[in-house]
Amino acid sequence: MTDPVPGPPAGPDHPFAAFGLPGRPGGEEFWGAPGPTSVPAPGGGWSTLFRRRGGPAEVEFESWSAPVPMVRWRDTDCWYAEVRMPARLRVTYRFRAGGEWYADPLNPVGAGGERSIAATPDAPPQPHWPAVGADDVLPLPATRIRWASDRLGGRRTARVHPVAGGGPVVLLLDGDDWLYLHPAVTAFDAAAAAGELPPVTLVFLPAADRLAEYTCRPELWQAVRDELLPRVADCGVPADPERLVVAGQSLGGLSAVYAALEFPDLVSRVACQSGSFWWTPQAPGPADLPADPLGGPVGGAVAARLRERPAPAGLRIAFDLGEHETRMRPHCELVEDLVRRAGATVRVSRSASEHDRAGWRQALLRDVAWALD
């Protein structure tokens, strides 16, 4: 996490002049301009202006920065913050005011009802991911599997969506995020229509307890093998579990790679974004996590396992990491190297983000396609 750096000095009349906003600050023309707005910052990177109409608030970012308080412009209803951003950054943010969270009403690109997405002008485009406003309702797959798991306990709903008629199963961990925050159904359909992705069958798997289920626990993958996939096969949607791809981010990425190492007959293709390879068994639950979980052994439990015995033959794993995740990098790079040296087919890339799903989502499409190539 980084502390924000002040933006450029104020313009000749008001601090918004450098950003080219029209009209009088606080006037209707001023509020008609979309936001946030970025201009080049001295020394590199970008100065980005966030505006909010109303009262005091903070800009809260996902992972990348500490919250930034907004300040009021004179006696207007305009509250704003100038935030220094590095080159190539896409980040999720929201406004916090009075103990509540809000999406940015000036920003047409959102992630769920209370989050927005900002991108610096040099961030790579994300084709196939449509702009989604705070009030938009994302399409949900019609096929639902009500799953009461004997191995995991509890009940959950997995949704199934055939892309271009259906094909190999792509299991999306943290499935509710890809259903309700980021429009994966629309994006995968669009990528397939553009010829960039083969027909697949998406299975959106929600987590009841991420730290319990995604931290190198065999029960999850036993339940997927013995309980979930047979239900998918019986749901009436064309699906081929023999070429299963598992896609996961953060703890989900850790779990996906663990499954490939320990359940190779089930999982041999993985799309992993920012896997939490800092994790070790010494941190089994939230109350036991150290104050600095990334400060432990490099590569954590997965690196230790790879040193003890090689990866199974035939693995195909795509690794992606945010360019700005400096403390995650040693953990991820070590695991990437150990998996490659074990003989797996490995692809490594870096996304224009910190630890943020908004930055990983283009890699998700690309790496699922690569895993099935």
Phi, psi and omega per residue, in radians:
M1 nan 2.382 -3.113
T2 -2.009 2.702 3.048
D3 -1.552 2.437 -3.114
P4 -1.154 2.599 3.095
V5 -1.851 2.366 -3.129
P6 -0.953 2.579 -3.140
G7 -1.375 -2.857 -3.083
P8 -1.231 2.796 3.118
P9 -1.093 2.764 -3.118
A10 -1.084 2.601 3.086
G11 -1.272 -3.096 -3.051
P12 -1.141 -0.495 -3.080
D13 -1.987 -0.650 -3.117
H14 -2.808 2.851 -3.038
P15 -1.214 -0.092 -3.108
F16 -1.644 -0.139 -3.050
A17 -1.054 -0.690 -3.096
A18 -1.134 -0.331 -3.075
F19 -1.670 0.002 3.039
G20 1.202 0.459 -3.134
L21 -1.337 2.477 -3.066
P22 -1.438 2.750 2.963
G23 1.304 -3.096 3.135
R24 -1.355 2.344 3.111
P25 -0.938 2.193 -3.111
G26 1.617 -0.171 3.132
G27 -1.446 3.006 -3.063
E28 -1.139 -0.688 3.111
E29 -1.115 -0.672 3.104
F30 -1.045 -0.777 -3.123
W31 -1.326 -0.268 3.111
G32 -1.327 -0.261 3.138
A33 -1.396 2.328 3.135
P34 -1.195 2.810 3.104
G35 -2.459 3.052 -0.124
P36 -1.281 2.958 -3.070
T37 -2.159 2.368 -3.113
S38 -2.114 2.511 3.010
V39 -2.341 2.694 3.122
P40 -1.011 2.429 3.132
A41 -1.756 2.589 3.076
P42 -1.006 2.312 3.128
G43 1.500 -0.005 3.103
G44 1.963 2.838 -3.091
G45 1.366 -2.795 -2.998
W46 -2.388 2.555 2.927
S47 -1.799 2.157 -3.042
T48 -2.052 2.287 -3.094
L49 -1.789 2.173 3.034
F50 -1.917 2.357 -3.133
R51 -2.200 2.573 3.069
R52 -2.504 2.339 3.124
R53 -1.640 2.105 -3.133
G54 2.514 -2.170 -3.063
G55 -2.051 -2.894 -3.092
P56 -1.030 2.554 -3.130
A57 -2.821 2.932 2.983
E58 -2.127 2.644 2.970
V59 -1.677 2.049 3.125
E60 -1.840 2.239 -3.131
F61 -1.862 2.641 3.089
E62 -1.463 1.849 3.047
S63 1.308 -0.706 -2.880
W64 -1.209 -0.716 -2.974
S65 -2.495 2.750 2.954
A66 -1.145 2.749 3.093
P67 -1.009 2.548 -3.133
V68 -2.024 2.068 3.115
P69 -1.223 2.480 3.074
M70 -1.601 2.599 3.131
V71 -2.046 2.730 -3.075
R72 -1.578 2.449 3.043
W73 -1.577 1.840 3.086
R74 0.846 -2.288 -3.078
D75 -1.798 0.443 -3.134
T76 -1.598 3.121 3.045
D77 -1.641 0.322 -3.115
C78 -1.660 2.133 3.008
W79 -2.024 2.423 -3.007
Y80 -2.580 2.851 3.033
A81 -2.528 2.352 3.012
E82 -1.794 2.142 -3.025
V83 -2.158 2.229 3.075
R84 -1.394 2.158 -3.131
M85 -2.070 2.562 3.081
P86 -1.291 2.933 3.033
A87 -1.098 2.589 3.027
R88 0.979 1.324 3.110
L89 -2.460 2.288 2.953
R90 -2.136 2.255 -2.972
V91 -2.521 2.496 3.019
T92 -1.504 2.434 3.122
Y93 -2.586 2.959 3.064
R94 -2.733 2.849 3.074
F95 -1.703 2.395 3.040
R96 -2.005 2.178 -3.129
A97 -2.530 2.197 3.095
G98 1.039 0.603 -3.142
G99 1.373 0.079 3.109
E100 -2.035 2.793 3.137
W101 -2.042 2.496 -3.070
Y102 -2.417 2.530 2.917
A103 -1.241 2.833 3.116
D104 -1.407 1.946 -3.091
P105 -1.171 -0.258 3.110
L106 -1.514 -0.146 -3.034
N107 -1.879 2.092 -3.135
P108 -1.356 -0.089 -3.092
V109 -1.863 1.940 -3.077
G110 -2.155 3.072 3.061
A111 -2.485 1.552 -3.054
G112 1.436 -3.098 -3.020
G113 -1.302 -0.295 -3.059
E114 -2.289 0.362 3.123
R115 -2.317 2.617 3.058
S116 -2.235 2.901 -3.134
I117 -2.160 2.220 3.070
A118 -1.949 2.521 3.097
A119 -2.390 2.349 3.053
T120 -1.184 2.710 -3.068
P121 -1.023 -0.403 -3.129
D122 -1.665 0.050 3.072
A123 -1.180 2.395 -3.123
P124 -1.054 2.592 3.103
P125 -1.159 2.829 3.084
Q126 -2.165 1.338 3.140
P127 -1.050 2.575 3.100
H128 1.490 -0.231 3.092
W129 -1.707 1.862 -3.065
P130 -1.289 2.725 3.002
A131 -1.208 2.227 -3.105
V132 -2.128 2.116 3.123
G133 -1.422 2.920 -3.075
A134 -1.085 -0.499 -3.093
D135 -1.667 -0.034 -3.131
D136 -1.314 2.539 3.086
V137 -1.838 2.117 -3.089
L138 -1.340 2.591 3.138
P139 -1.190 2.397 3.114
L140 -1.951 2.410 3.083
P141 -1.026 2.491 -3.114
A142 -1.281 -0.471 -3.079
T143 -1.534 2.140 3.130
R144 -2.118 2.472 3.048
I145 -2.035 1.957 3.040
R146 -1.415 1.968 -2.952
W147 -2.031 1.927 2.989
A148 -1.758 1.803 -2.979
S149 -1.527 2.191 3.044
D150 -1.211 -0.629 -3.094
R151 -1.364 -0.690 -3.055
L152 -1.635 -0.424 -3.047
G153 1.375 2.747 3.094
G154 1.342 3.120 -3.137
R155 -2.122 2.595 3.074
R156 -2.658 2.847 3.126
T157 -2.030 2.056 3.023
A158 -1.742 2.357 3.110
R159 -1.888 2.620 -3.029
V160 -2.241 2.281 -3.120
H161 -2.353 2.080 3.055
P162 -1.395 2.191 3.083
V163 -1.719 2.174 -3.139
A164 0.952 0.685 3.103
G165 1.679 -0.180 3.100
G166 1.636 2.759 -3.114
G167 -3.125 -2.431 3.119
P168 -0.945 2.493 -3.130
V169 -1.306 2.282 2.992
V170 -1.987 1.915 -3.119
L171 -1.573 1.989 -3.137
L172 -1.680 1.858 3.044
L173 -1.207 2.766 -2.987
D174 0.937 0.783 -3.002
G175 -1.023 -0.544 -3.128
D176 -1.146 -0.565 3.076
D177 -1.109 -0.667 -3.134
W178 -1.377 -0.201 3.046
L179 -1.634 -0.763 -2.927
Y180 -1.873 -0.319 3.133
L181 -1.889 -0.738 -3.091
H182 -2.179 2.252 -2.960
P183 -1.372 1.250 -3.080
A184 -1.141 -0.608 3.118
V185 -1.006 -0.868 -3.128
T186 -1.132 -0.750 -3.079
A187 -1.153 -0.782 3.125
F188 -1.145 -0.705 3.082
D189 -1.045 -0.758 -3.115
A190 -1.177 -0.711 3.129
A191 -1.119 -0.692 3.107
A192 -1.170 -0.718 3.126
A193 -1.103 -0.515 3.128
A194 -1.475 0.002 3.137
G195 1.382 0.278 -3.102
E196 -1.731 0.005 -3.084
L197 -2.634 2.362 3.091
P198 -1.316 2.919 3.039
P199 -1.010 2.347 3.131
V200 -2.485 2.919 3.018
T201 -2.070 1.965 -3.136
L202 -1.415 2.326 3.010
V203 -2.123 2.004 -3.089
F204 -1.607 1.927 -3.067
L205 -1.868 1.946 3.094
P206 -1.387 2.741 3.079
A207 -1.859 2.339 3.044
A208 -1.399 -0.635 -3.132
D209 -2.593 1.729 -3.011
R210 -1.050 -0.792 -3.068
L211 -1.174 -0.551 3.112
A212 -1.370 -0.672 -2.995
E213 -1.573 -0.497 -2.988
Y214 -1.766 0.043 -3.054
T215 -1.779 1.244 3.002
C216 0.946 0.842 3.125
R217 -1.901 2.210 -3.114
P218 -1.201 -0.418 -3.049
E219 -1.015 -0.679 -3.130
L220 -1.042 -0.822 -3.027
W221 -1.372 -0.466 2.959
Q222 -1.130 -0.706 3.126
A223 -1.207 -0.683 3.081
V224 -1.072 -0.786 -3.102
R225 -1.185 -0.819 -2.953
D226 -1.626 -0.393 -3.038
E227 -2.031 -0.900 -3.007
L228 -1.309 -0.925 -3.043
L229 -1.070 -0.660 3.019
P230 -1.072 -0.591 3.082
R231 -1.190 -0.662 3.085
V232 -1.099 -0.744 -3.132
A233 -1.096 -0.479 -3.099
D234 -1.661 0.029 -2.987
C235 -1.465 -0.098 3.106
G236 1.575 -0.007 3.101
V237 -1.739 2.282 3.114
P238 -0.990 2.156 -3.088
A239 -2.649 2.387 -3.124
D240 -2.047 1.696 -3.126
P241 -1.307 -0.127 -3.119
E242 -1.248 -0.338 3.103
R243 -2.087 0.880 -3.052
L244 -1.146 2.285 2.987
V245 -1.954 2.300 3.044
V246 -1.918 2.213 3.129
A247 -2.042 2.201 -3.126
G248 -2.571 2.694 -3.121
Q249 -2.204 2.505 3.101
S250 1.035 -2.135 3.079
L251 -1.057 -0.570 3.066
G252 -1.102 -0.648 3.065
G253 -1.144 -0.703 3.047
L254 -1.009 -0.831 -3.101
S255 -1.140 -0.676 -3.137
A256 -1.098 -0.770 3.130
V257 -1.198 -0.697 3.064
Y258 -0.989 -0.770 3.136
A259 -1.077 -0.699 3.131
A260 -1.135 -0.585 -3.136
L261 -1.357 -0.673 -3.003
E262 -1.770 -0.335 -3.138
F263 -2.269 1.020 -3.033
P264 -1.148 -0.415 3.091
D265 -1.259 -0.300 3.121
L266 -1.753 -0.808 -3.025
V267 -2.155 2.058 3.051
S268 -2.244 -0.043 3.140
R269 -2.271 2.246 -3.025
V270 -2.409 2.424 2.907
A271 -2.008 1.891 -3.017
C272 -2.013 2.095 3.054
Q273 -1.951 2.126 3.061
S274 0.862 0.927 3.117
G275 -1.017 2.456 -3.095
S276 -1.425 1.153 -3.056
F277 -1.383 0.129 2.971
W278 -1.359 -0.280 -2.971
W279 -1.211 2.443 3.025
T280 -2.319 2.817 3.130
P281 -1.124 -0.232 3.121
Q282 -1.245 -0.072 3.124
A283 -2.194 1.199 -3.023
P284 -1.342 -0.301 -3.083
G285 -2.570 2.897 -3.073
P286 -0.974 -0.662 -3.097
A287 -1.240 -0.302 -3.069
D288 -1.792 -0.028 3.111
L289 -1.118 2.351 3.091
P290 -1.178 2.832 -3.137
A291 -1.025 -0.561 3.113
D292 -2.182 1.446 -3.059
P293 -1.100 -0.422 -3.134
L294 -1.435 -0.038 -3.079
G295 -1.595 0.109 -3.111
G296 -1.508 -2.808 -3.108
P297 -1.004 2.350 -3.109
V298 -1.135 2.249 -3.141
G299 1.493 -0.201 3.015
G300 0.944 -2.560 -3.036
A301 -1.159 -0.609 -3.105
V302 -1.187 -0.741 3.100
A303 -1.112 -0.698 3.116
A304 -1.082 -0.713 3.131
R305 -1.136 -0.728 -3.124
L306 -1.172 -0.492 3.076
R307 -1.278 -0.562 -3.110
E308 -1.296 -0.709 -3.136
R309 -2.660 2.572 -3.028
P310 -1.235 2.881 3.065
A311 -1.200 2.592 3.084
P312 -1.055 2.720 3.131
A313 -1.221 2.622 3.002
G314 1.506 0.129 -3.134
L315 -1.285 2.547 3.109
R316 -2.337 1.882 -2.984
I317 -2.269 2.207 3.033
A318 -1.767 2.172 3.104
F319 -1.895 2.347 3.022
D320 -2.315 2.611 -3.127
L321 -2.558 2.533 3.073
G322 -1.152 2.381 -3.138
E323 -0.999 -0.511 -3.037
H324 -1.723 0.164 3.113
E325 -1.547 1.233 -3.009
T326 -1.137 -0.632 -3.095
R327 -1.409 -0.413 3.061
M328 -1.347 -0.413 -2.965
R329 -1.002 -0.843 -3.119
P330 -1.043 -0.689 3.138
H331 -1.110 -0.817 -3.100
C332 -1.225 -0.721 -3.109
E333 -1.119 -0.657 3.131
L334 -1.137 -0.793 3.135
V335 -1.124 -0.737 3.091
E336 -0.969 -0.791 -3.096
D337 -1.183 -0.745 -3.120
L338 -1.146 -0.692 3.120
V339 -1.159 -0.707 3.124
R340 -1.132 -0.776 -3.123
R341 -1.162 -0.398 3.090
A342 -1.334 -0.123 3.073
G343 1.809 0.060 3.107
A344 -1.266 2.728 2.996
T345 -1.469 2.107 -2.959
V346 -2.215 2.410 2.976
R347 -2.113 2.337 -3.125
V348 -2.175 2.294 3.091
S349 -2.511 2.953 3.130
R350 -2.307 2.313 -3.125
S351 -1.777 2.721 -3.098
A352 -1.411 1.263 -3.066
S353 -2.810 3.062 2.863
E354 -1.745 -2.537 -3.111
H355 -1.479 1.424 -2.881
D356 -2.651 2.196 -3.123
R357 -1.048 -0.518 3.127
A358 -1.082 -0.533 3.122
G359 -1.477 -0.455 -3.081
W360 -1.468 -0.270 -2.829
R361 -1.209 -0.513 3.062
Q362 -1.228 -0.638 3.069
A363 -1.091 -0.554 3.117
L364 -1.032 -0.865 3.127
L365 -1.087 -0.845 -3.076
R366 -1.098 -0.755 -3.022
D367 -1.360 -0.519 3.009
V368 -1.125 -0.749 3.093
A369 -1.064 -0.746 3.135
W370 -1.126 -0.708 -3.117
A371 -1.079 -0.475 -3.121
L372 -1.701 0.014 -3.080
D373 -1.204 nan nan
